[in-house]
Structures are given as structure tokens and as C-alpha cells.
Amino acid sequence: MDIVSRVKGILLKPKETWLEIKNEPTETKELFTSYAAVLAAIPAVASFIGFSLIGMSILGFHYRMPFISGIGHLIVSYVFSLLGLYVVGLIIDALAPSFGSRKNPVQAMKVAVYSWTPAWLAGILLLIPSLAPLSMLISLYSLYLFYLGLPVLMETPQDKVIGYVMVTILVSIIVSIVIGSLSSALFGFGRGGMMGWRF
């Protein structure tokens, strides 16, 4: 798979690209090793550079996450983001029969992986910590891609699409919050909040 072409396709021509993706023979392992593992590194590395090497200023004070904590956070956030993505794929597949959709674990993983493309790319903005809110805003495009791709790949009846999308997004948000909390608890702001940060 040409990752650059796929990124362009899913961002600029999502409807046509989802149809291509549906008919592509692939395996979950390939989805993760050739696509997700590459793109998921963008926010992890950018966050490390932004928060540990560049730092951020608030009210005239400059903060940086300690280097070792930053490396730990990079590794944990990267691994947990891929784990969370895998869990979301399982959730999509598990919920399929409840919404008249066809269970298919590989197609469910395709939806999870490819719809998350904008969020990963927006992660580059974490190089400048103050742009984190903009990164989150751009990530909302992932929800739209999810909305377009879910019914195509899971063969969802039109009258069930909104419910399937909403329930899956809700469960995915919960998964993201849990994973984010675990990551922050391990390597986020360090023990004692800002006490773990350098001034």
C-alpha cells in the first residue's frame, strides 16, 4: 500500500476511497504495521518534542516536561494509542449485529484505522504545545470519515447508520479517555502535577 496516496485519498476523496478500501484484501496485522504504526508516531513524537524539548509558557513561566518523563510518555502514548485503536475495531465489530450490520473484524479494523488519519496528522501541531486545541479541532474530521466509512464497510442499513455511529463514537470516546488517563497517570505531568516539570 502506498501510504501517501491512501492518506490523500481518505482526506480528499473519502467516499470513493472507502469503496476502494472495502474491496481491498488485507489483514489486521498489515493495517497496523504499514499504516497505523507509522501515522500514530506523529502525535507521539511531536508531543515529546513540544512538551519536553520546546516546552510551553503560561503567565510568564516556561515549563518543560523532564526528558525521561517525556520519553516514557512518548512510548506509552504511542503503544496505548495503537491498543485503543485495536479495541475500537473490536467494538465496531461487536456492535455490528445490534445495528443490522455484517460482522467482519477486518472491515471493522479498516474503519477504525483509516478514519483516524486526520487526528494523527493533526498531531504534528503538538510540536507547539499552545496549538494543541487546534489539533483537537482538526481531529473532528476523523468523526466525519468514520460516519462515511462505517456504513460502507460494515454494510449497515441506512436507517441504522446514525445509531451505530453514535454508539460507537460514544464507546470510543470512553476508551480514549481511559487510555489517556492511564498514559497521563504513568508519564503525564509527573508526580505532583507541575512539580514534575522543569521551569
C-alpha positions in Angstrom: 0.0 0.0 0.0 1.2 3.5 -0.9 0.7 5.3 2.4 0.9 8.8 0.9 -1.8 8.0 -1.7 -4.0 6.5 0.9 -3.7 9.5 3.2 -4.6 11.8 0.3 -7.5 9.7 -0.8 -9.1 9.3 2.6 -8.7 13.0 3.3 -9.7 14.5 -0.1 -11.9 11.8 -1.7 -13.3 9.9 1.3 -16.4 8.4 -0.4 -14.5 6.9 -3.3 -11.7 5.8 -1.1 -13.9 4.0 1.4 -15.3 1.9 -1.5 -11.7 1.1 -2.6 -10.8 0.2 1.0 -13.9 -2.1 1.3 -12.7 -4.3 -1.6 -9.0 -4.4 -0.7 -7.8 -7.8 0.6 -5.8 -7.1 3.7 -5.2 -8.3 7.3 -5.3 -6.6 10.6 -1.6 -7.0 11.0 -0.9 -5.2 7.7 -3.3 -2.4 8.6 -1.3 -1.8 11.8 2.3 -2.3 10.6 2.1 -0.5 7.3 -0.3 2.3 8.2 -1.4 2.8 11.8 2.1 2.3 13.3 3.6 4.9 11.0 1.0 7.6 11.4 0.4 7.0 15.2 4.1 8.0 15.7 3.4 11.6 14.5 1.5 12.9 17.6 3.7 10.8 20.0 6.9 12.2 18.6 5.6 15.7 18.1 4.2 15.8 21.7 7.6 14.7 23.1 9.4 17.4 21.1 6.8 20.0 22.0 6.5 19.3 25.7 10.0 18.1 26.6 12.3 19.9 24.3 10.4 23.1 23.4 8.1 23.5 26.4 5.3 25.9 26.9 4.9 29.3 28.5 2.0 30.2 30.9 1.7 33.6 32.6 5.4 34.3 32.0 6.6 30.9 33.3 8.2 28.4 30.9 7.5 24.7 31.6 9.1 21.6 30.1 8.4 18.0 30.9 11.6 16.3 32.1 13.4 14.4 29.3 13.0 10.9 30.8 9.3 11.5 31.6 8.9 12.8 28.1 10.5 9.6 26.6 8.2 7.5 28.8 5.2 9.4 27.8 6.1 9.1 24.1 6.4 5.3 24.4 3.3 4.8 26.5 1.1 7.2 24.5 2.2 5.5 21.2 1.6 2.0 22.4 -1.7 2.9 24.2 -3.0 4.8 21.1 -2.5 1.6 19.0 -4.0 -0.5 21.7 -7.0 1.8 21.9 -7.4 1.7 18.1 -7.5 -2.1 18.2 -10.1 -2.0 21.0 -12.3 0.4 18.9 -12.1 -2.0 16.0 -13.2 -4.8 18.2 -16.1 -2.7 19.5 -17.2 -1.8 15.9 -17.3 -5.5 15.1 -19.1 -6.5 18.3 -21.8 -3.9 17.8 -22.4 -4.7 14.2 -25.3 -7.3 14.7 -27.1 -4.8 17.0 -27.4 -2.4 14.1 -28.2 -4.8 11.3 -24.7 -4.8 10.1 -22.4 -7.6 8.9 -19.8 -8.7 11.4 -16.4 -8.6 9.9 -13.3 -8.0 12.1 -11.0 -6.9 9.3 -13.5 -4.4 7.8 -14.1 -3.1 11.4 -10.4 -2.5 11.8 -10.2 -0.8 8.5 -12.9 1.7 9.7 -11.1 2.3 12.9 -7.6 2.7 11.3 -8.4 4.8 8.3 -10.9 7.1 9.9 -8.3 8.2 12.5 -6.0 9.6 9.8 -6.8 13.3 10.3 -6.2 13.0 14.1 -2.8 11.5 13.5 -1.8 14.1 11.0 -3.1 16.9 13.2 -0.7 15.6 15.9 2.1 17.4 14.1 0.8 20.6 15.7 1.8 19.3 19.1 5.3 20.5 18.2 4.0 23.8 19.5 2.1 22.9 22.7 -0.1 26.0 22.5 -1.6 24.6 19.3 -3.0 21.5 21.0 -6.6 22.8 20.9 -6.3 23.4 17.1 -5.0 19.8 16.8 -8.1 18.6 18.6 -10.4 20.7 16.3 -8.8 19.2 13.2 -9.2 15.7 14.6 -13.0 16.2 14.4 -12.7 15.4 10.7 -12.0 11.8 11.8 -15.5 11.6 13.1 -16.9 12.6 9.7 -14.7 10.0 8.0 -15.9 7.4 10.5 -19.5 8.4 9.7 -18.9 7.9 6.0 -16.9 4.7 6.2 -18.8 2.7 8.8 -22.0 2.0 6.8 -19.9 1.2 3.7 -17.6 -1.3 5.2 -20.0 -2.8 7.8 -22.9 -2.9 5.3 -25.2 -1.0 7.7 -28.9 -0.4 6.7 -29.4 3.3 6.1 -31.9 3.7 9.0 -29.4 2.2 11.5 -26.4 4.3 10.5 -26.8 7.2 12.9 -27.4 4.9 15.9 -24.4 2.7 15.0 -22.2 5.7 14.5 -23.3 7.5 17.7 -23.0 4.5 20.0 -19.6 3.5 18.5 -18.3 7.1 18.9 -19.5 7.2 22.5 -17.8 4.0 23.4 -14.6 5.1 21.5 -14.5 8.4 23.5 -14.8 6.4 26.7 -11.9 4.1 25.5 -9.8 7.2 24.6 -10.4 8.8 28.0 -9.5 5.7 29.8 -6.3 5.2 27.8 -5.4 8.9 28.0 -5.9 8.8 31.8 -3.7 5.7 32.1 -1.0 7.3 30.0 -1.1 10.6 32.0 -1.1 8.7 35.2 2.1 6.9 34.2 4.1 9.7 32.5 1.9 12.8 32.1 2.6 15.7 34.3 4.8 13.7 36.6 4.1 13.1 40.3 2.8 16.2 42.0 1.4 17.9 38.9 3.7 20.7 37.7 6.3 19.6 40.2 7.5 17.1 37.7 8.1 19.9 35.2 11.2 22.0 34.7 11.0 25.8 34.9 
